[in-house]
Amino acid sequence: MGTSITTWENVSAYFTFADNPMMLMLFTLGVVGIVAGLIRFIMKHEKEAFENHK
């Protein structure tokens, strides 16, 4: 992984979007959505598998 930074002198911060509250909120909401969807999918799968096992 390459970088265009050749020296760290006088660098106060190097962020991609960590200083932008709106982007952090969108990223957080995206992660929460993905996790919630995954949990919902797993619950549906387990329920169907348990019903098929009976």
C-alpha positions as CSV (number, residue, x, y, z in Angstrom):
1,M,0.0,0.0,0.0
2,G,1.7,3.2,-1.2
3,T,1.4,6.7,0.2
4,S,2.2,10.1,-1.2
5,I,3.5,11.3,2.2
6,T,7.3,11.4,2.3
7,T,7.8,13.0,5.6
8,W,5.8,13.4,8.8
9,E,7.3,16.8,9.8
10,N,4.7,19.4,10.8
11,V,1.8,17.0,10.3
12,S,-1.0,17.6,12.8
13,A,-3.5,15.1,11.5
14,Y,-3.9,12.7,8.6
15,F,-7.6,11.5,8.2
16,T,-9.7,10.4,5.4
17,F,-13.0,11.5,6.8
18,A,-12.7,11.2,10.5
19,D,-12.9,15.0,11.0
20,N,-16.3,15.1,9.2
21,P,-19.2,14.3,11.6
22,M,-21.7,13.8,8.7
23,M,-19.5,11.1,7.1
24,L,-18.9,9.4,10.4
25,M,-22.7,9.4,11.0
26,L,-23.3,7.9,7.5
27,F,-20.6,5.3,8.0
28,T,-22.0,4.4,11.4
29,L,-25.6,4.1,10.1
30,G,-24.3,1.9,7.2
31,V,-22.5,-0.4,9.6
32,V,-25.6,-0.6,11.9
33,G,-27.8,-1.4,8.8
34,I,-25.5,-4.1,7.7
35,V,-25.3,-5.7,11.1
36,A,-29.1,-5.5,11.6
37,G,-29.7,-7.0,8.2
38,L,-27.2,-9.8,9.0
39,I,-28.9,-10.6,12.3
40,R,-32.3,-10.6,10.6
41,F,-31.1,-12.9,7.9
42,I,-29.5,-15.3,10.4
43,M,-32.7,-15.3,12.5
44,K,-34.8,-16.1,9.4
45,H,-32.4,-18.9,8.3
46,E,-32.3,-20.5,11.8
47,K,-36.1,-20.4,12.1
48,E,-36.6,-22.1,8.7
49,A,-33.9,-24.7,9.5
50,F,-35.6,-25.5,12.8
51,E,-39.0,-25.8,11.1
52,N,-37.5,-28.2,8.5
53,H,-35.9,-30.3,11.2
54,K,-39.2,-31.0,12.9
